[in-house]
């Protein structure tokens, strides 16, 4: 099915493709992704999804980057994509109202439920304790993307040949950049750039960053794991999107570039082009970037950056052995009410061989330290 087969009747048309690759270093792929037409709940890369109308229910695009060693990372990322898809079916498709507020809240709630399910599974399976996954979830409804972000997978929007990151990494480096301690260029090459502050699963409660972005005709959304964003520059993403009209080639070329740069991690990319008379053309001066979504029914606040805590965390990270270390942290009792979930077959991913090389434990170890320190100081000084 091609774009020309749709009548020009004011509808929005989505062209999408996704691809994942094990990379050049790892023996197993811990990434998962999902692409879905929420009108039909078709979550494949068959032609009817690769070009479809979002319609009343919209579309879903999600990348998850698992971690935890052994089989834990793969289980966590696969569970995250499965649970988010299931939750949108129950919370959104079966909702009494189908408005933007309901949609945005359903995406955020789906991420929170995925966190609770993964955490509970890990608690009941000690061999997988500490498992987790990043998640970048993008839902399109009408002409607006709603994004739920946990961790350091990313979403970029390419408009008029320029790529802009529209999510914000939940990472130590991002906090140091915001605090003025590092430039963005210095953060990109830091040895500590893989230290994340949150993931789905390690803790019973997670803070989801919910944002929104209006799209225009011809915009291209790129979702990716840090196996891509950590190896190539934003300008490279824009260049490939502009040079390659075929989204299959966009994904392939981006993955090839990451592998040519060393391919030290799994690489996952979803590319989405928005088209149709139902979208307006982009005009000069329109904002593209990280735009927090404020719910009409609840007040959302952002935890302030405590510069002293961030500096202390960086000092501790710099003094730690490069091979990592074991840190024991007090853990809260699980609060999730959902039943444990068995390992699920991942959606839209390539077959993989047995065996793996565990991901770097520093990401979870120091991420947990960061949350503990920043959270403790926040509540201490708040009181």
RODO-2510 file (C-alpha; in nm, 4 decimals, decimal comma):
residues 383
     n   res          X          Y          Z
     1     x     0,0000     0,0000     0,0000
     2     x     0,1412     0,3424    -0,0888
     3     x     0,0592     0,6991     0,0038
     4     x    -0,0991     0,7473    -0,3403
     5     x    -0,3664     0,4895    -0,2584
     6     x    -0,5208     0,7209     0,0036
     7     x    -0,7634     0,9894    -0,1064
     8     x    -0,6576     1,3477    -0,0409
     9     x    -0,9477     1,4179     0,1934
    10     x    -0,7919     1,6016     0,4847
    11     x    -0,6667     1,2850     0,6498
    12     x    -0,3325     1,2314     0,8199
    13     x    -0,1106     0,9562     0,6824
    14     x     0,1686     0,7817     0,8711
    15     x     0,4588     0,6071     0,6979
    16     x     0,6704     0,4078     0,9439
    17     x     0,9450     0,1490     0,9645
    18     x     1,1553     0,0089     1,2483
    19     x     1,4679    -0,2028     1,2734
    20     x     1,6935    -0,3408     1,5475
    21     x     2,0492    -0,4713     1,5290
    22     x     2,2707    -0,6501     1,7809
    23     x     2,5693    -0,4254     1,7037
    24     x     2,9316    -0,5335     1,6694
    25     x     3,0209    -0,6085     2,0304
    26     x     2,7309    -0,7758     2,2036
    27     x     2,6237    -1,1341     2,1468
    28     x     2,2573    -1,0775     2,2292
    29     x     2,0007    -0,8036     2,1690
    30     x     1,8317    -0,6503     2,4756
    31     x     1,6416    -0,3846     2,2763
    32     x     1,2748    -0,4124     2,1814
    33     x     1,0443    -0,1892     1,9824
    34     x     0,6809    -0,1718     1,8815
    35     x     0,4924     0,0022     1,6004
    36     x     0,1123    -0,0148     1,6167
    37     x    -0,2011     0,1146     1,4510
    38     x    -0,4207     0,1681     1,7571
    39     x    -0,7391     0,1591     1,5498
    40     x    -0,6858    -0,2074     1,4670
    41     x    -0,4273    -0,2951     1,7359
    42     x    -0,2115    -0,4288     1,4550
    43     x     0,1440    -0,4272     1,5920
    44     x     0,3422    -0,5574     1,2965
    45     x     0,5535    -0,4121     1,0197
    46     x     0,3226    -0,5448     0,7514
    47     x     0,2236    -0,3027     0,4691
    48     x    -0,1071    -0,2099     0,6338
    49     x     0,0835    -0,0667     0,9309
    50     x     0,3867     0,0671     0,7467
    51     x     0,1488     0,3112     0,5755
    52     x    -0,1728     0,3795     0,7648
    53     x    -0,4207     0,6438     0,8774
    54     x    -0,4000     0,7143     1,2530
    55     x    -0,7750     0,7756     1,2545
    56     x    -0,9647     0,8325     1,5790
    57     x    -0,7438     0,6084     1,7944
    58     x    -0,4020     0,7164     1,6729
    59     x    -0,0672     0,5388     1,6413
    60     x     0,1972     0,4074     1,8810
    61     x     0,5760     0,4012     1,8434
    62     x     0,8057     0,2794     2,1226
    63     x     1,1714     0,1884     2,1795
    64     x     1,2936     0,0074     2,4934
    65     x     1,6579    -0,0625     2,5832
    66     x     1,6874    -0,3380     2,8436
    67     x     1,9609    -0,3891     3,1012
    68     x     2,0418    -0,6190     3,3876
    69     x     2,2606    -0,8986     3,2564
    70     x     2,1788    -1,2634     3,1805
    71     x     1,8313    -1,2681     3,0204
    72     x     1,6989    -0,9877     3,2400
    73     x     1,7428    -0,6986     2,9964
    74     x     1,5681    -0,8753     2,7137
    75     x     1,2800    -0,9775     2,9394
    76     x     1,2415    -0,6221     3,0746
    77     x     1,2320    -0,4498     2,7343
    78     x     0,9946    -0,7107     2,5897
    79     x     0,7627    -0,6823     2,8915
    80     x     0,7643    -0,3023     2,8605
    81     x     0,6468    -0,3038     2,4976
    82     x     0,3846    -0,5713     2,5654
    83     x     0,2438    -0,4003     2,8755
    84     x     0,2298    -0,0544     2,7141
    85     x     0,0392    -0,1943     2,4170
    86     x    -0,2006    -0,3835     2,6458
    87     x    -0,2561    -0,0790     2,8664
    88     x    -0,3358     0,1483     2,5725
    89     x    -0,5878    -0,1075     2,4548
    90     x    -0,7648    -0,1083     2,7917
    91     x    -0,7101     0,2520     2,9072
    92     x    -0,7470     0,4297     2,5733
    93     x    -0,9428     0,2225     2,3225
    94     x    -1,1984     0,1222     2,5861
    95     x    -1,2167     0,4644     2,7525
    96     x    -1,5439     0,6544     2,7774
    97     x    -1,3852     0,9592     2,6122
    98     x    -1,1356     0,9771     2,3275
    99     x    -0,9833     1,3211     2,3712
   100     x    -0,6227     1,4394     2,3953
   101     x    -0,6261     1,4531     2,7754
   102     x    -0,7373     1,0905     2,8030
   103     x    -0,4772     0,9857     2,5462
   104     x    -0,1880     1,1623     2,7200
   105     x    -0,2862     1,0242     3,0602
   106     x    -0,3189     0,6732     2,9164
   107     x     0,0358     0,6865     2,7759
   108     x     0,1781     0,8045     3,1077
   109     x    -0,0209     0,5430     3,3018
   110     x     0,0930     0,2713     3,0612
   111     x     0,4567     0,3527     3,1360
   112     x     0,3886     0,3495     3,5102
   113     x     0,2112     0,0145     3,4858
   114     x     0,5004    -0,1313     3,2857
   115     x     0,7349    -0,0179     3,5617
   116     x     0,5230    -0,1847     3,8297
   117     x     0,4918    -0,5094     3,6354
   118     x     0,8652    -0,5351     3,5647
   119     x     0,9525    -0,4493     3,9249
   120     x     0,7162    -0,7098     4,0611
   121     x     0,8456    -0,9742     3,8213
   122     x     1,2037    -0,9021     3,9301
   123     x     1,1048    -0,9169     4,2968
   124     x     0,9490    -1,2591     4,2484
   125     x     1,2432    -1,3844     4,0396
   126     x     1,5572    -1,3065     4,2446
   127     x     1,7868    -1,4114     3,9617
   128     x     1,6552    -1,1104     3,7662
   129     x     1,6464    -0,8605     4,0517
   130     x     1,7618    -0,5178     3,9372
   131     x     1,6449    -0,5727     3,5804
   132     x     1,5185    -0,2674     3,3968
   133     x     1,4683    -0,0938     3,0658
   134     x     1,4598     0,2553     2,9281
   135     x     1,1469     0,3567     2,7382
   136     x     1,0627     0,6237     2,4857
   137     x     0,6917     0,6028     2,4045
   138     x     0,5376     0,8240     2,1354
   139     x     0,1666     0,8292     2,0628
   140     x     0,0179     1,0266     1,7749
   141     x    -0,3366     1,1622     1,8078
   142     x    -0,4595     1,4015     1,5390
   143     x    -0,1632     1,6334     1,4694
   144     x     0,0084     1,5977     1,8079
   145     x     0,2666     1,3581     1,9466
   146     x     0,2515     1,2732     2,3168
   147     x     0,5740     1,1287     2,4545
   148     x     0,6467     0,9428     2,7783
   149     x     1,0178     0,9261     2,8604
   150     x     1,2076     0,7136     3,1133
   151     x     1,5852     0,6786     3,0788
   152     x     1,8062     0,7797     2,7863
   153     x     1,6561     0,6382     2,4705
   154     x     1,5599     0,9355     2,2556
   155     x     1,3111     1,0936     2,0157
   156     x     1,4169     1,3406     1,7464
   157     x     1,1972     1,5413     1,5103
   158     x     1,3429     1,6289     1,1700
   159     x     1,1808     1,9340     1,0114
   160     x     1,3063     2,1206     0,7062
   161     x     1,6385     1,9378     0,7175
   162     x     1,7082     2,0088     1,0861
   163     x     1,6875     1,7448     1,3615
   164     x     1,5925     1,8466     1,7150
   165     x     1,5848     1,6208     2,0203
   166     x     1,2335     1,6377     2,1667
   167     x     1,2941     1,4168     2,4709
   168     x     1,5283     1,4879     2,7594
   169     x     1,7658     1,2206     2,8870
   170     x     1,7141     1,1167     3,2479
   171     x     2,0879     1,0873     3,2982
   172     x     2,3694     1,2201     3,5110
   173     x     2,5186     1,4046     3,2146
   174     x     2,1901     1,5814     3,1396
   175     x     2,1713     1,7039     3,4994
   176     x     2,5295     1,8324     3,4816
   177     x     2,4547     2,0141     3,1548
   178     x     2,1431     2,1734     3,3070
   179     x     2,3459     2,2785     3,6118
   180     x     2,6078     2,4431     3,3910
   181     x     2,8819     2,2029     3,4972
   182     x     2,9344     2,0584     3,1492
   183     x     2,8634     2,1627     2,7923
   184     x     2,6542     1,9361     2,5731
   185     x     2,9679     1,8598     2,3698
   186     x     3,1619     1,7574     2,6823
   187     x     2,8730     1,5380     2,7981
   188     x     2,8712     1,3515     2,4650
   189     x     3,2277     1,2267     2,5149
   190     x     3,2225     1,1773     2,8934
   191     x     3,3119     0,8311     3,0255
   192     x     3,0047     0,8611     3,2502
   193     x     2,7533     0,9368     2,9743
   194     x     2,5811     0,5990     3,0209
   195     x     2,4824     0,6617     3,3824
   196     x     2,1045     0,6949     3,3885
   197     x     1,8897     0,8157     3,6778
   198     x     1,5780     0,6156     3,6003
   199     x     1,4588     0,3023     3,4235
   200     x     1,1416     0,0980     3,4226
   201     x     1,1685    -0,1783     3,6795
   202     x     1,4429    -0,1170     3,9387
   203     x     1,2119     0,0775     4,1743
   204     x     0,8395     0,0362     4,2476
   205     x     0,7644     0,3984     4,1511
   206     x     0,8958     0,5879     3,8494
   207     x     0,8670     0,9536     3,7442
   208     x     0,7551     0,9687     3,3812
   209     x     0,8469     1,2773     3,1783
   210     x     0,5368     1,3515     2,9681
   211     x     0,5786     1,5936     2,6780
   212     x     0,4012     1,6880     2,3550
   213     x     0,4937     1,8102     2,0076
   214     x     0,2726     1,9266     1,7239
   215     x     0,3746     1,7755     1,3908
   216     x     0,3616     1,9229     1,0418
   217     x     0,3386     1,7751     0,6948
   218     x     0,6743     1,6236     0,6009
   219     x     0,8084     1,5957     0,9572
   220     x     1,0023     1,2797     1,0394
   221     x     1,0127     1,1320     1,3896
   222     x     1,3161     0,9202     1,4806
   223     x     1,3076     0,7077     1,7967
   224     x     1,6274     0,5266     1,8934
   225     x     1,8152     0,3514     2,1697
   226     x     2,1466     0,4946     2,2883
   227     x     2,3250     0,2423     2,0696
   228     x     2,2494     0,4922     1,7916
   229     x     2,2423     0,8304     1,9666
   230     x     2,5668     0,7546     2,1492
   231     x     2,7546     0,6869     1,8249
   232     x     2,6363     0,9436     1,5716
   233     x     2,5571     1,3137     1,5826
   234     x     2,2184     1,4797     1,5523
   235     x     2,3240     1,6341     1,2214
   236     x     2,3903     1,2848     1,0831
   237     x     2,0311     1,1849     1,1619
   238     x     1,8993     1,4897     0,9753
   239     x     2,1264     1,4251     0,6781
   240     x     2,0220     1,0612     0,6397
   241     x     1,6519     1,1496     0,6673
   242     x     1,6886     1,4188     0,4017
   243     x     1,8882     1,1982     0,1648
   244     x     1,6736     0,8853     0,1974
   245     x     1,3034     0,9116     0,1067
   246     x     1,2560     0,5396     0,1820
   247     x     1,2226     0,4835     0,5580
   248     x     1,3603     0,1298     0,5243
   249     x     1,6821     0,2826     0,3946
   250     x     1,6756     0,5500     0,6655
   251     x     1,6778     0,2859     0,9386
   252     x     1,9377     0,0730     0,7618
   253     x     2,1761     0,3612     0,6984
   254     x     2,1509     0,4958     1,0529
   255     x     2,2286     0,1508     1,1936
   256     x     2,5173     0,1139     0,9485
   257     x     2,6631     0,4459     1,0662
   258     x     2,6434     0,3381     1,4309
   259     x     2,8148     0,0096     1,3481
   260     x     3,0839     0,1885     1,1489
   261     x     3,1484     0,3993     1,4598
   262     x     3,2164     0,0796     1,6554
   263     x     2,8700    -0,0593     1,7263
   264     x     2,9425    -0,1158     2,0969
   265     x     2,5762    -0,1574     2,1898
   266     x     2,2477    -0,2846     2,0485
   267     x     2,0987    -0,0399     1,7979
   268     x     1,7266     0,0214     1,7454
   269     x     1,5633     0,2826     1,5213
   270     x     1,2046     0,3710     1,4319
   271     x     1,1494     0,6307     1,1570
   272     x     0,8054     0,7869     1,1030
   273     x     0,7099     1,0328     0,8283
   274     x     0,3892     1,2348     0,8707
   275     x     0,1958     1,3283     0,5588
   276     x    -0,1509     1,4102     0,4301
   277     x    -0,3763     1,7100     0,3794
   278     x    -0,4843     1,6862     0,7434
   279     x    -0,1512     1,8352     0,8508
   280     x    -0,0429     2,1948     0,8079
   281     x     0,2844     2,2869     0,6431
   282     x     0,5630     2,3964     0,8765
   283     x     0,6076     2,7702     0,9160
   284     x     0,9084     2,9690     1,0312
   285     x     0,9540     3,0170     1,4026
   286     x     0,7524     2,7162     1,5200
   287     x     0,9014     2,5566     1,8274
   288     x     1,0463     2,2066     1,8175
   289     x     1,1958     2,0620     2,1338
   290     x     1,1265     1,9369     2,4847
   291     x     0,7771     2,0676     2,5674
   292     x     0,6307     1,9405     2,8979
   293     x     0,2655     1,8424     2,8846
   294     x     0,0541     1,9927     3,1617
   295     x    -0,2503     1,7849     3,2406
   296     x    -0,5774     1,9698     3,2811
   297     x    -0,6725     1,7505     3,5762
   298     x    -0,3545     1,7335     3,7806
   299     x    -0,0682     1,9599     3,8788
   300     x     0,2718     1,8342     3,7681
   301     x     0,5946     1,9622     3,9174
   302     x     0,9513     1,8851     3,8253
   303     x     1,1997     1,7898     4,0941
   304     x     1,4579     2,0706     4,1171
   305     x     1,8190     1,9981     4,0358
   306     x     2,0277     1,9895     4,3548
   307     x     2,3722     2,0928     4,2344
   308     x     2,5527     1,9695     4,5470
   309     x     2,3982     1,6239     4,5131
   310     x     2,4851     1,6061     4,1447
   311     x     2,8459     1,7078     4,2125
   312     x     2,8745     1,4508     4,4895
   313     x     2,7421     1,1829     4,2575
   314     x     2,9866     1,2803     3,9840
   315     x     3,2791     1,2720     4,2320
   316     x     3,1770     0,9261     4,3467
   317     x     3,1390     0,8052     3,9883
   318     x     3,4808     0,9420     3,8930
   319     x     3,6465     0,7613     4,1840
   320     x     3,4784     0,4268     4,1120
   321     x     3,6701     0,1495     3,9334
   322     x     3,5915     0,1394     3,5619
   323     x     3,4724    -0,2206     3,5949
   324     x     3,1942    -0,1224     3,8348
   325     x     3,1232    -0,2230     4,1934
   326     x     2,8493    -0,3609     4,4119
   327     x     2,6370    -0,1097     4,6034
   328     x     2,3672    -0,2180     4,8479
   329     x     2,0772     0,0252     4,8761
   330     x     1,7673     0,0083     5,0998
   331     x     1,4658    -0,0984     4,8955
   332     x     1,1022    -0,0097     4,9460
   333     x     0,8416    -0,2837     4,9556
   334     x     0,6679    -0,3467     4,6215
   335     x     0,3430    -0,1524     4,5858
   336     x     0,2253    -0,2810     4,2506
   337     x    -0,1099    -0,4522     4,2577
   338     x    -0,0847    -0,6233     3,9224
   339     x    -0,0039    -0,9895     3,8949
   340     x     0,3442    -1,1015     3,7915
   341     x     0,4069    -1,1277     3,4239
   342     x     0,5868    -1,4196     3,2617
   343     x     0,8511    -1,3436     2,9992
   344     x     0,6764    -1,2342     2,6809
   345     x     0,7706    -1,2715     2,3164
   346     x     0,8971    -0,9312     2,2020
   347     x     0,7085    -0,7437     1,9324
   348     x     0,8704    -0,6489     1,6011
   349     x     1,2250    -0,7633     1,6722
   350     x     1,4725    -0,9824     1,4893
   351     x     1,5492    -1,3447     1,5923
   352     x     1,8577    -1,3635     1,8089
   353     x     2,1114    -1,6322     1,9012
   354     x     2,1493    -1,7751     2,2475
   355     x     2,3980    -1,6258     2,4916
   356     x     2,4772    -1,2649     2,5785
   357     x     2,7298    -1,0223     2,7126
   358     x     2,5732    -0,8372     3,0096
   359     x     2,5331    -0,4595     2,9799
   360     x     2,7457    -0,2329     3,1963
   361     x     2,6204    -0,2454     3,5536
   362     x     2,7236     0,1141     3,6157
   363     x     2,4068     0,2422     3,4512
   364     x     2,1800     0,0938     3,7169
   365     x     2,4230     0,1133     4,0090
   366     x     2,4912     0,4846     3,9789
   367     x     2,1415     0,5589     3,8605
   368     x     2,0121     0,4126     4,1866
   369     x     2,2678     0,6161     4,3814
   370     x     2,1585     0,9300     4,1994
   371     x     1,7914     0,8743     4,2772
   372     x     1,8675     0,8004     4,6400
   373     x     2,0842     1,1093     4,6904
   374     x     1,8712     1,3551     4,4952
   375     x     1,5466     1,2227     4,6424
   376     x     1,6787     1,2343     5,0002
   377     x     1,8097     1,5897     4,9636
   378     x     1,4921     1,7036     4,7923
   379     x     1,2651     1,5854     5,0715
   380     x     1,5096     1,6975     5,3411
   381     x     1,5329     2,0574     5,2212
   382     x     1,1710     2,0664     5,1127
   383     x     1,0728     2,0062     5,4696
***
